[in-house]
Each structure stands twice: as structure tokens, then as C-alpha cells.
């Protein structure tokens, strides 16, 4: 194993540690912050470093929340698109079914009328057929 295999294997002599040796770490469950001296006062440098760390943490948390939100919005968009496609298909099927039902009702009414008043209905039927044939042979150009 070379030196690059053990990046943290070297110990720092106490005389080189300096002021960093006096840091006191407290439990994460406690509300008190890390302090450098018994009075708990921070130097200006430490306060600025703490503020930068807190700002960076807030920024990182905001970015992470925005990414999660964007993922949720994307999934919701897919769900809405799928629902809209389903509703469009349902509306199309419903329109086709309503048209089929309308035509069937018209057929039944026409059959009933023809069976009840055959002679009276024939002129109207002949006239309707003549209009349809005339329209089919001379379509209008819009």
C-alpha cells in the first residue's frame, strides 16, 4: 500500500494542531452549538464560516426541494395527459354510441310508421328518397 492508499493515515503532531485542538464537539441532540472556548463565543471568522455554511445548506435544501417538486410536477403531468387521452377516447366512443342509438331509433320509428300507415307514408318516403338521390347525383360545392 502506498501513501495514496491511506489518505488519512498520517497523524498531525499536537504542536502543529494549534487552536483547532480546543474545539469541543457536543451531541447533535443538544441545542447548544459547537464552541471554541469555554465562554461559547465565536470569532468573526468562525461566525462568517458558520453563516456561509448555513446559507449553503439552505440553498442546497432549496435546490433539492425544487428537484423533488419538478419530479412530482412531471409525474402529475403524465397522469393528466393519460387521463385526458382516456377522456377523449371515452367521448369519441360515447358520440359513436349515441349516433348508433339515434339511427336505430329513427329506423324503428320509420318501420312503425310504415307499418301503421303504409299508403300515407309512401309519398313522404318517395320524396325523401328523391331528395337523397338528387343530392347524391348533384353535390353542392361549398
C-alpha positions as CSV (number, residue, x, y, z in Angstrom):
1,X,0.0,0.0,0.0
2,X,1.3,3.4,-1.0
3,X,0.7,6.8,0.6
4,X,-2.2,7.4,-1.8
5,X,-4.0,4.3,-0.5
6,X,-4.1,5.8,3.0
7,X,-5.1,9.4,2.8
8,X,-6.0,9.8,6.5
9,X,-3.3,7.5,8.0
10,X,-0.9,10.3,8.9
11,X,-1.4,11.9,12.3
12,X,-0.7,15.5,12.9
13,X,1.6,16.3,15.9
14,X,-0.1,18.2,18.7
15,X,2.3,21.2,18.3
16,X,1.1,21.7,14.7
17,X,-2.6,21.4,15.5
18,X,-2.7,24.8,17.2
19,X,-6.1,26.3,18.1
20,X,-8.1,23.6,16.3
21,X,-7.3,21.3,19.2
22,X,-9.5,23.3,21.6
23,X,-12.8,22.6,19.6
24,X,-15.4,21.0,21.7
25,X,-18.0,18.8,19.9
26,X,-21.4,18.3,21.5
27,X,-24.1,15.8,20.8
28,X,-26.4,16.5,17.9
29,X,-29.3,16.1,20.3
30,X,-28.2,19.2,22.3
31,X,-29.4,22.6,21.3
32,X,-26.0,24.3,22.0
33,X,-23.7,24.9,19.1
34,X,-20.1,24.0,18.7
35,X,-17.9,26.4,20.6
36,X,-14.2,27.2,20.6
37,X,-13.8,28.4,24.1
38,X,-15.5,27.9,27.4
39,X,-17.5,31.2,27.0
40,X,-19.1,29.9,23.8
41,X,-18.1,33.0,21.8
42,X,-17.1,32.7,18.2
43,X,-14.5,34.7,16.4
44,X,-15.7,36.8,13.4
45,X,-14.1,34.3,11.0
46,X,-15.9,31.4,12.7
47,X,-19.2,33.3,12.6
48,X,-18.8,34.1,8.9
49,X,-17.9,30.5,8.1
50,X,-21.0,29.3,10.1
51,X,-23.2,31.8,8.2
52,X,-21.8,30.7,4.8
53,X,-22.4,27.1,5.8
54,X,-25.9,27.8,6.8
55,X,-26.6,29.7,3.6
56,X,-25.1,27.0,1.5
57,X,-27.2,24.4,3.4
58,X,-30.4,26.4,2.9
59,X,-29.5,26.8,-0.8
60,X,-28.8,23.1,-1.2
61,X,-32.0,22.2,0.6
62,X,-34.0,24.6,-1.7
63,X,-32.5,23.1,-4.8
64,X,-33.2,19.6,-3.6
65,X,-36.8,20.6,-2.8
66,X,-37.2,22.2,-6.2
67,X,-35.9,19.0,-7.9
68,X,-38.4,16.9,-5.9
69,X,-41.2,19.3,-6.8
70,X,-40.2,19.2,-10.5
71,X,-40.3,15.4,-10.4
72,X,-43.8,15.5,-8.8
73,X,-45.0,18.0,-11.4
74,X,-43.7,15.8,-14.2
75,X,-45.4,12.8,-12.9
76,X,-48.7,14.7,-12.4
77,X,-48.3,16.0,-16.0
78,X,-48.1,12.4,-17.2
79,X,-51.1,11.4,-15.2
80,X,-53.2,14.3,-16.5
81,X,-52.1,13.6,-20.1
82,X,-53.2,9.9,-19.7
83,X,-56.5,10.9,-18.1
84,X,-57.1,13.4,-21.0
85,X,-56.4,10.7,-23.6
86,X,-58.8,8.4,-21.8
87,X,-61.5,11.0,-21.6
88,X,-61.0,11.9,-25.3
89,X,-61.4,8.2,-26.2
90,X,-64.4,7.8,-24.0
91,X,-66.1,10.9,-25.6
92,X,-65.4,9.5,-29.0
93,X,-66.9,6.2,-28.1
94,X,-69.9,7.9,-26.5
95,X,-70.5,10.0,-29.6
96,X,-70.4,6.9,-31.8
97,X,-72.7,5.1,-29.5
98,X,-75.2,8.0,-29.4
99,X,-75.1,8.2,-33.2
100,X,-75.8,4.5,-33.5
101,X,-78.6,4.7,-31.0
102,X,-80.1,7.7,-32.8
103,X,-80.1,5.9,-36.1
104,X,-81.6,2.8,-34.6
105,X,-84.4,4.9,-33.0
106,X,-85.0,6.5,-36.4
107,X,-85.2,3.1,-38.1
108,X,-87.7,1.8,-35.6
109,X,-89.9,4.9,-35.9
110,X,-89.8,4.7,-39.6
111,X,-90.7,1.0,-39.6
112,X,-93.5,1.6,-37.2
113,X,-94.9,4.5,-39.2
114,X,-94.6,2.5,-42.4
115,X,-96.4,-0.5,-40.9
116,X,-99.2,1.7,-39.5
117,X,-99.8,4.0,-42.4
118,X,-98.2,2.4,-45.4
119,X,-100.1,4.3,-48.0
120,X,-99.8,7.7,-46.2
121,X,-96.1,7.3,-45.6
122,X,-95.1,6.3,-49.1
123,X,-95.3,9.7,-50.7
124,X,-93.1,11.2,-48.0
125,X,-90.6,8.4,-48.2
126,X,-90.5,8.7,-52.0
127,X,-89.9,12.4,-51.7
128,X,-87.1,11.8,-49.2
129,X,-85.5,9.2,-51.4
130,X,-85.8,11.5,-54.4
131,X,-84.0,14.3,-52.5
132,X,-81.3,11.9,-51.4
133,X,-80.8,10.7,-55.0
134,X,-80.8,14.2,-56.4
135,X,-78.3,15.4,-53.8
136,X,-76.0,12.4,-54.4
137,X,-76.1,13.0,-58.2
138,X,-75.6,16.8,-57.9
139,X,-73.5,17.5,-54.8
140,X,-73.0,21.2,-53.9
141,X,-69.6,22.7,-53.9
142,X,-69.0,24.8,-50.8
